[in-house]
Amino acid sequence: MSVTNLLKGHEKDLGGGLLVRRFLPSAVKQAVGPFIFFDHFGPLDVPLDADHDVRPHPHIGLATVTYLFEGAMDHRDSLGTVQRIEPGAINWMTAGSGIVHSERTPKDLVGKPHRTHGLQLWAALPVAHEEEAPGFCHTPSDAIPELSVDGAKVRVLVGSAFGQTSPVVTYSQTLYLDVELQAEQELVLDSLPAEAAIYPISGELHIDGVPLELHTMALLNTAGPQRVKAASAARFVVIGGEPLDGHRFMYWNFVSSRKERISQAAEDWEAQRFAPVPGETDWIPLPAKKPAA
């Protein structure tokens, strides 16, 4: 059977009508390949008075991967990076030993009608790279490989597929595809990594005859090819990679193979020992619930 499990995820309202659906980590599966966190937000017509800014906050032991379908956001981090994030681009921020960043609505969109829709994923770094120097890599939309496969539009956001390789540099085998199908079109996915999943963004899909509803993630048996067919015009992403090299502990925005490292990061944030984001004066405080010792 191609589909081994279906994850329904859970919803959280961030205010201003912005609903986020989280699928990883889950009780069934902590990660798919390196992807240990998967959030889908929107689509939303942003209210004129909405405030969806995310104030400065820290990360360790992971890379954030931001991909927009609609809208825009301004990224700033403690390295001094200032980057407008727009649809189609891949933004890979390596937290490693520690980074702080903010995500805010661009000034030209504040108080104006606009939509927001996108995905935020975290990739846990391999143990050997958990303390890697932090960094930020913006790959614009026109630098992402895009091709037609049997009529399907495929964008290779991260990794390699169908003879194309993304310029995004990763620390382990990683796959991230954005696929669009017209009604009744079919795409055969073969040579998938050891762990993989499909998540529909829009439309009605069937994986080897198994229907996949919206807001549901399908975990795949990658031993053989997967036939993905669209009953209506559809868009979906494929994520995956080699399995993580061990369990990861997670607390707030911190990920590590060592529980004591997370406790140290929490102490460092509370004591404001992380490097600040230039131009930012505010920050998100540590949650009241502290990490277990």
C-alpha positions as CSV (number, residue, x, y, z in Angstrom):
1,M,0.0,0.0,0.0
2,S,1.4,3.4,-1.0
3,V,-0.2,5.4,1.9
4,T,0.9,4.1,5.3
5,N,-0.8,6.7,7.4
6,L,-2.9,9.9,7.2
7,L,-2.1,12.8,9.5
8,K,-5.0,15.3,10.2
9,G,-2.9,17.7,12.2
10,H,-4.3,20.4,14.5
11,E,-5.4,24.0,14.1
12,K,-4.4,27.1,15.9
13,D,-5.8,30.6,15.5
14,L,-3.0,33.2,15.6
15,G,-5.5,36.1,15.6
16,G,-6.8,38.4,12.9
17,G,-8.4,35.3,11.2
18,L,-5.0,33.6,10.5
19,L,-5.4,29.9,11.0
20,V,-2.4,27.7,11.1
21,R,-2.6,23.9,10.6
22,R,0.3,21.9,12.1
23,F,1.1,18.4,10.9
24,L,4.6,17.7,12.2
25,P,5.6,16.7,14.8
26,S,2.7,14.3,15.4
27,A,2.1,11.5,17.8
28,V,2.4,9.1,14.9
29,K,5.6,10.5,13.3
30,Q,8.0,13.0,14.7
31,A,9.6,13.8,11.4
32,V,9.5,13.0,7.7
33,G,13.1,12.9,6.6
34,P,14.7,15.9,8.2
35,F,11.4,17.8,8.4
36,I,10.4,17.9,12.0
37,F,7.9,20.7,11.8
38,F,5.2,21.5,9.1
39,D,2.8,24.4,9.3
40,H,0.3,25.5,6.6
41,F,-1.1,29.0,7.1
42,G,-3.9,30.7,5.1
43,P,-5.1,31.3,2.5
44,L,-6.5,34.4,4.1
45,D,-7.7,37.8,2.9
46,V,-5.9,39.8,5.6
47,P,-8.2,42.2,7.6
48,L,-7.0,45.8,7.2
49,D,-6.4,46.1,11.0
50,A,-4.7,42.7,11.4
51,D,-1.3,42.4,13.1
52,H,0.4,39.2,12.0
53,D,4.0,40.4,12.8
54,V,6.2,37.8,14.5
55,R,8.5,39.6,16.9
56,P,12.2,38.5,17.3
57,H,12.6,35.0,18.6
58,P,15.4,32.4,18.7
59,H,16.1,29.0,17.1
60,I,18.8,26.4,17.6
61,G,19.6,23.0,15.9
62,L,17.4,23.4,12.9
63,A,16.8,25.2,9.6
64,T,13.6,27.1,8.9
65,V,12.2,26.8,5.4
66,T,9.7,29.4,4.3
67,Y,7.7,29.2,1.1
68,L,4.8,31.5,0.1
69,F,2.0,31.0,-2.4
70,E,0.5,34.4,-1.8
71,G,1.5,37.6,0.0
72,A,4.9,38.8,1.3
73,M,6.8,39.1,4.5
74,D,10.0,40.9,5.7
75,H,12.6,38.7,7.3
76,R,15.3,40.2,9.6
77,D,17.8,38.3,11.6
78,S,20.7,38.6,14.0
79,L,23.2,38.2,11.2
80,G,22.0,41.6,9.8
81,T,20.0,40.0,7.0
82,V,17.0,42.0,5.6
83,Q,15.1,40.1,3.0
84,R,11.6,40.5,1.5
85,I,10.1,37.0,1.1
86,E,7.7,36.6,-1.9
87,P,5.8,33.7,-3.5
88,G,7.9,31.1,-5.2
89,A,11.2,31.8,-3.4
90,I,12.8,29.4,-1.0
91,N,14.2,30.9,2.2
92,W,16.5,28.6,4.2
93,M,17.7,29.9,7.5
94,T,20.2,27.7,9.3
95,A,19.9,28.3,13.1
96,G,22.7,25.9,14.1
97,S,24.3,27.2,17.3
98,G,21.7,30.0,17.5
99,I,20.0,32.8,15.5
100,V,17.2,35.3,16.2
101,H,14.8,36.5,13.6
102,S,11.6,38.4,13.0
103,E,8.9,38.1,10.3
104,R,6.8,41.2,9.7
105,T,4.2,42.4,7.2
106,P,6.0,44.7,4.7
107,K,5.2,48.4,5.2
108,D,3.7,48.7,1.7
109,L,1.1,46.1,2.6
110,V,0.2,47.3,6.1
111,G,-3.4,48.6,6.1
112,K,-4.0,47.5,2.5
113,P,-6.0,44.6,1.1
114,H,-3.8,41.6,0.5
115,R,-3.7,37.8,0.9
116,T,-1.4,35.5,2.8
117,H,-0.8,31.8,2.2
118,G,2.2,29.7,2.7
119,L,4.2,26.9,4.4
120,Q,6.7,27.1,7.2
121,L,8.8,23.9,7.7
122,W,11.8,23.2,10.0
123,A,14.5,20.7,9.0
124,A,16.4,19.3,12.0
125,L,20.1,19.4,11.4
126,P,22.2,16.2,11.6
127,V,23.9,15.8,14.9
128,A,27.3,16.6,13.4
129,H,25.9,20.0,12.2
130,E,23.6,21.0,15.1
131,E,26.1,23.6,16.2
132,E,26.8,24.8,12.7
133,A,27.4,28.6,12.3
134,P,24.0,30.3,11.6
135,G,23.2,31.5,8.1
136,F,20.5,32.7,5.8
137,C,20.1,31.7,2.1
138,H,17.5,33.3,-0.2
139,T,16.8,31.5,-3.5
140,P,14.6,33.6,-5.7
141,S,11.7,32.1,-7.6
142,D,13.4,32.3,-11.0
143,A,16.4,30.3,-9.7
144,I,14.2,27.3,-8.7
145,P,14.2,24.6,-11.3
146,E,10.8,24.2,-12.9
147,L,9.8,21.6,-15.5
148,S,6.9,19.8,-17.1
149,V,6.6,16.1,-16.4
150,D,3.8,14.4,-18.4
151,G,2.0,17.8,-18.3
152,A,2.4,18.3,-14.6
153,K,4.2,21.5,-13.5
154,V,7.0,20.5,-11.0
155,R,9.2,22.9,-9.1
156,V,12.2,21.4,-7.4
157,L,12.4,23.6,-4.3
158,V,15.0,21.5,-2.4
159,G,16.9,18.4,-3.4
160,S,16.8,16.5,-6.8
161,A,14.0,15.1,-8.9
162,F,13.3,14.4,-12.5
163,G,16.9,15.2,-13.5
164,Q,16.8,18.6,-11.9
165,T,18.6,19.8,-8.7
166,S,17.7,22.8,-6.6
167,P,20.6,25.2,-5.8
168,V,19.5,25.2,-2.1
169,V,22.3,23.6,0.0
170,T,21.3,21.2,2.7
171,Y,23.1,19.1,5.4
172,S,21.4,15.8,4.6
173,Q,19.4,14.2,1.8
174,T,16.3,16.4,1.5
175,L,13.4,16.6,-0.9
176,Y,10.8,19.3,-1.3
177,L,8.6,19.6,-4.4
178,D,5.8,21.9,-5.5
179,V,3.5,20.2,-8.0
180,E,0.5,21.4,-10.0
181,L,-1.8,19.0,-11.9
182,Q,-4.8,19.7,-14.1
183,A,-8.0,17.6,-13.8
184,E,-7.4,13.9,-14.6
185,Q,-3.6,14.4,-14.9
186,E,-1.4,11.9,-13.2
187,L,2.2,12.1,-12.0
188,V,4.3,9.1,-11.2
189,L,6.8,9.7,-8.3
190,D,9.5,7.2,-8.2
191,S,13.0,7.1,-6.7
192,L,11.7,8.8,-3.6
193,P,13.9,9.0,-0.5
194,A,13.4,6.5,2.4
195,E,10.8,8.8,4.0
196,A,8.3,10.9,2.1
197,A,4.9,12.5,2.4
198,I,2.4,14.3,0.3
199,Y,0.4,17.3,1.4
200,P,-2.4,18.8,-0.8
201,I,-2.6,22.6,-1.0
202,S,-5.7,22.7,-3.2
203,G,-7.9,20.3,-5.2
204,E,-8.8,16.7,-5.0
205,L,-6.0,14.0,-5.2
206,H,-5.8,10.2,-5.2
207,I,-2.6,8.3,-4.4
208,D,-2.7,4.9,-6.0
209,G,-6.5,5.2,-5.8
210,V,-6.6,6.3,-2.2
211,P,-8.4,9.7,-1.9
212,L,-6.4,12.4,-0.1
213,E,-8.6,15.1,1.5
214,L,-7.4,18.7,2.0
215,H,-5.8,19.4,5.3
216,T,-4.4,15.9,5.5
217,M,-0.8,14.7,5.1
218,A,-0.2,11.3,3.6
219,L,2.8,9.3,4.8
220,L,4.1,7.1,2.0
221,N,5.6,3.7,1.6
222,T,8.5,4.6,-0.7
223,A,9.4,1.1,-1.7
224,G,7.7,1.5,-5.1
225,P,6.4,4.3,-7.4
226,Q,3.5,6.5,-6.3
227,R,0.8,7.4,-8.8
228,V,-0.8,10.7,-7.9
229,K,-3.9,11.6,-9.9
230,A,-5.9,14.8,-9.7
231,A,-9.7,14.6,-9.8
232,S,-9.8,18.4,-10.2
233,A,-7.1,20.9,-10.7
234,A,-4.8,20.4,-7.8
235,R,-1.6,21.6,-6.1
236,F,0.5,19.6,-3.6
237,V,3.9,19.4,-2.1
238,V,6.1,16.4,-1.6
239,I,8.6,16.4,1.4
240,G,11.1,13.8,2.5
241,G,14.6,12.7,2.9
242,E,16.8,10.2,4.7
243,P,15.6,9.4,8.3
244,L,16.9,11.6,11.1
245,D,20.0,10.3,12.9
246,G,18.2,9.8,16.2
247,H,15.4,11.3,18.3
248,R,15.1,15.1,18.7
249,F,14.0,17.0,21.7
250,M,11.8,20.0,21.0
251,Y,10.8,22.9,23.2
252,W,9.3,26.1,21.8
253,N,11.6,27.1,18.9
254,F,14.5,24.9,19.9
255,V,15.5,21.5,18.5
256,S,18.4,19.3,19.6
257,S,19.5,15.8,20.1
258,R,20.5,16.8,23.6
259,K,18.0,17.8,26.2
260,E,20.6,19.8,28.2
261,R,21.3,21.9,25.1
262,I,17.7,23.0,24.9
263,S,17.8,24.0,28.6
264,Q,20.9,26.0,27.9
265,A,19.3,27.8,25.0
266,A,16.2,28.6,27.1
267,E,18.5,30.1,29.8
268,D,20.4,32.1,27.2
269,W,17.3,33.5,25.7
270,E,15.8,34.5,29.1
271,A,19.1,36.2,30.0
272,Q,19.2,37.9,26.5
273,R,22.5,36.3,25.6
274,F,21.5,35.7,22.0
275,A,22.7,38.2,19.5
276,P,19.9,40.8,18.8
277,V,18.3,41.6,15.5
278,P,19.6,45.0,14.3
279,G,16.8,47.6,14.3
280,E,14.5,45.6,16.5
281,T,13.8,46.5,20.1
282,D,11.1,44.0,21.1
283,W,11.2,40.2,21.5
284,I,9.0,37.3,22.3
285,P,9.6,36.1,25.9
286,L,10.3,32.5,26.9
287,P,7.1,30.6,27.5
288,A,6.1,30.2,31.1
289,K,6.5,26.4,30.8
290,K,10.2,25.7,31.0
291,P,11.8,22.7,29.3
292,A,12.0,19.5,31.4
293,A,15.4,19.0,33.0
